[in-house]
């Protein structure tokens, strides 16, 4: 019985690899671009641990291009626009909503000591 399940998993993995390889020979979609989706997190775990968590949630790690922590309690996922809806739907199935209030371009998240004493206008000269 174990071998039969292992064979099914192996076949599914091989099929995903073939589909990924075939995409290299197709024209880009109209929405060909990438986006970040941000979620709240309790703390910073190694990316390998977070990828295992995603796997447990049924998310295809090969579709997550990057995982990073842009701020305290915030985790960012770089994904292709064509995967964004599916990714968000999978997260919602587990009651996980994106953090739409986080803006990585907000000056409050720039914590370089060099800019600590500068005003907003000095940070962003006209």
Helices and strands as residue ranges (DSSP letters): H 2-23, E 34-40, H 47-56, G 61-63, E 64-71, E 74-80, H 81-92, G 107-109, G 113-115, H 120-123
